[in-house]
Amino acid sequence: MVKNITQKPLEYTGKVQPQLGERDASGHLLYPYLPNEELIEAVNLTIYLERPLLLKGEPGCGKTRLARAVAYELGLPLEAWYIKSTTRAKDGLYSYDAVTRLRDAQLAATGRIIKDEDIPRISDPATYVKWGPLGRAFQNEQRTVVLIDEIDKADIDFPNDLLLELDEQRFIVEETGQEVQAKAPPIVFITSNDEKDLPDAFLRRCLFHYVEFPSPERLVEIVNNHFPDSPKALVNKAVVRFLMLREEMRKDKGEGGKKVSTSELIDWFKVLRRFPQDEVLAKLDGKLPFAGVLLKSWDDHIRHLRESRGRE
């Protein structure tokens, strides 16, 4: 049974935002994050029920940044686990350096390690255990926010290999026999871009939320939060031009196709701000300026050029 040592219930509001240029304890630059009411509710449910929250949505819609925003507002540590195609479930718990242990044992056997204090260290298998993000979170006395990012990149068996750890919040270090039980239930966020289906047994253990693409009004708010004091006319016109491009891509590719995202809008607006306002406003009336920031494939460029010529 996991012992919850939190003195008062944690509640995420989405209203506590970092100051411009603020960094977290790891040195990562922090950005404002503006969740809607449904996402705030989903976060608080996962905190209360102690179940992982599975997040899906368009790439670049802010799924990954949610974990950092929650950790910032609640004042909790963050452990981020970025999944690759070669990642194993065990990697998030711990790794065991058997090679170093063998080397140390060989050195000890030849007498090249002569300090008395070295002998107990190399004789203890626990010396060679290195904890992963989940392993560190389980051993933290306070609740820890854990991000498991892009779980669908891993092997098909990866989610099932985490069932016990996520459900019962414990695991065993096979090389030492140590059982690690979570001291405080972590707050787990799992993101997926739907590259492959996730097993039913895994889905049953999660809460689910689809991160909707922001409304035009929310996009304006997002841009203003990232770039305070930006001219209103420039923000509004950039958002309108951006949404026009999204609509063109939707018509051409359909709802399931890759469209420009919120993160690309932020990068694009950062470039626009480098130039005089009058110059940029004029550019936004013509050919899409700095298209390479938004369009990431040759096919997208060709489609956009065709659309642009059709409007001339």
N, C-alpha and C positions, 0 to 999 in steps of 0.2 A: 504494500500500500504506500503510495507516494505521499510524503508529508508536505503539506502546503504551509510554508512559514510566512506567507505574506500577511501583513497585519490588517490590511484593508483591501477590499476588492479592487482590482485594477480595472480601469475603464479608459478606453481610447476615444477621444473626441474629434481628432483631426484638426483641432484649432491651435495647437501649439506648434509653431513653425520656427525653424532656425533663422538666425540673422544672416544677412548677406555676407558670404565669405566664411561662415562658421564651419569648423571641421569637427569630426567626432574624435574619440580617443585614439582611433587607429590612423588618424590623419586624413580620412576621406572627406572630401568637400561635401557639405550637406546642402540639399535643395528643398524648397518648399514642396509639399505634397498635399493636394486638395482632393480628398476622397468624397464621394457622395454619401448620402445617408444609408443607402443599402450596404455599401462596403464597410462603413463604420459599424453597422449592426453585425455584419458577418465577422468582423474582427473581434468584437466583444463576445459573440457566441463562442468563438474558438477559445478565447481566454477562459470563459466560464466553464465550458464543457471539457476543456483540456483535450481537444481533438485537433489534429492538423487541419489547416484551411488550404484546400486545393484551389489555386487561382488559374483561370484560363482567360484568354482575351487576345486581341491582335498583338503581334510583336511590337514593342515600343509603346505600349499603352500604360506602363507604370506598374506592372505586376511585381517586378523585382524590387523597386524602390519602396514598396509598401512596408516591408520588414524593417528597413532602416528608419522609416518615419515613425513606426510604432515604437521601436526601441528608443528613439530620441524623445518622444513625448512622455513615455512611461519611465524614462531614466534607467533602462535595463541594458545589460550587455547584449551584443549581437554576435552570433556565430554564423558565418556564411559558408555554404557548401555549394560550389559551382560544379555541376555535373558534366562529365565528358562521356564520350562513347566507351571509354575504357574504364570508367569508374565502377568500383564494386561497392556493395552496400557496406561491407566491413570497413572500407576506407573512412567512412564517416564516424565510425566508432573508435577504432584504433588501428595502428600498424605496429608490427613487431619486427625489429631489426635483427634478424637471425644472423646476418652476415657479420655485423659488428660483434655480436656475442661470440661467434665462432672465432673471430680474430683475437678477441681479448682472451678467450680460453687458451688458444694456442700460445699466445705471448706469456700467459701465466705458467703454462706447462713447461716452457723453456727457461723460466726464471727471469725473464726480462722485465716483468712487473714485480718489483721488490717491496713496494710500500705496503705495509700491513693493512692500511685502510682501503686499498684497492681490492683485496681479496673478497670481502663481503659484498662489495658492489658488483663485481663481475659474476659472483655466484648467485645473485638474485635475478631471476628472469624478469622481474618487474622493472629493472633498470632499463630494459630495451623496449619498453612499451611507449609509444608516442600516441597521445590522444588525438582523435579527430574532432570535428565540430560538435557532433552529437555527444561524443564521449566527454568533452569539456563541459557542455551544457548540463549533462546529467550530474556532474560532480560539483556544479556551482550551487552555493547555498541559497542564492536568489534566483528567481525565475529568469530565464534567458530566452531571448528571441532567436529562433533558428530559421535560417533561410535555406531551403533545398531548391536550388534554382535549375529549371529546365530538366525535370526528372525524366521526361520522355526522350532525352538524348541517350540514356543508358540502355543497357541490355534489357530485353523483355522481362527477365527474371528479377531485375533489380528491385522493383516495388515490393514484390512478394518476399524478398529477403529482408525487408525492413518491418514486416508485420508485427513481430513480437516486440521489437524495440519501440515502435510507435504506439502500440496498443498497451503493453504492460510497462513501458518505459524502464526497461532493464536489459542488460546483456551480460554475457560471460566472456572474459578474456581467455581464450582456449589455451594459450601457452602457460598461463599462470594459475588458472582455475578461479581467478577472482570474479565475483559477481558484482557488477556495477548497477546500482539501483538509483534512479533519479532522486536527488535530494529535494528538488522543487520541480514541478512539471514545466517543461519548456513550452514556449508559445511558438508553434511550428507553422511556417508558411511554405507551401510547395507550389512552384510554378510549372506550367506546362504549355507548350505551344501546339499541342495536339499532333505531334509528328507521328505518334503511335498511340494505340488504345492502351489504357491502364487496366489492370486486372480488377474484376469485381470485388474480390476479397480486400484489395487495397482501397478501393473507392468507398466501401462500407465503413471504413475506419476514419474517413475524412468528412469534413464539411466542404461545401463547394460554393464558389462565387465566380460569376463571369464578369470581368471588368469591362464595362461598356465604354465605347469611345465617347469622349466628352462632348457636351452640347457646345454650340458656338459661343454662348455666354461663358461657359466654363473654360473654353479655350482662351478667351480674352483674359479671364481671371488668372489662368495659369501663366500666360505670357507676362502679365503685369507683376505677378509674384516673383518670377525669375528675373525680370528686368524692370525694377521699380523706376518710376519717373520717366518711362518711355512715352513719347507723344501719343496721345489717344488716337489721332488720325492714322498714324503709322501702324499701331497695333490692330486697329479695326480693319484696315485695308489689307494688311498681311494675312490676317485670319480669314477674311473673305476670299482672298486669292488662293490660300491653302485649301480651303473647303471646295473651291471650284475644281482644283486639281484632284482632290479625293473623289469628287463626283464623276469626273472624267474617267478616272481609273475604275470606279465601280461599274460604270456603264460598259467599259471595255472588257473588264475581267470578270465581272460578276461579284456577288457578295463574298465569295470565298477567296478571291484573289488578294495578293499583297498590295496594300495601299499605304500611302504615306502616313506616318504615325506621329504621335504627340512628341516623342523625343526628337524626331526629325524637324518638326515645326520649331522647337526650341533652338536647335542648331542653326536652322535657316534664319530665324529672327536675329540670332546673335551676329550673323554675317551682315544682315540688312542694316543693323545699327552702326556698323562701321562707316557708313556713308552719310552724306548730308540728307536730311529728311526730304527736301524737294526732289533731289535726284532719285531717291528710292521710290517715292510716290509715283514719279513719272515712269520708272521702270516697271512698277507693278501694274500699270495700265497696258503695257506692251507684252513682249515676249517674257516668259517666266525667268526672272533673274536668278542667277546662281543655281541653275537646275540640278547640277551635280550633287548638291546637298540633299535634295529631295528624291531624285530619280536614281535608283541604284542598279539599273540593268539597261542594256542596250535596247531591248524591246520597249521598255518604258519611254526611253528617249524618242524612239521612232514614233510611237503612238502619240506622244505629246506634240512632236513636230507636225504630225499629220493634223491633229486637232487645231493647232495654232494656225496653220495655213488655211484651214477651213474657215476660220473666223476672220481672216484678212479680206 
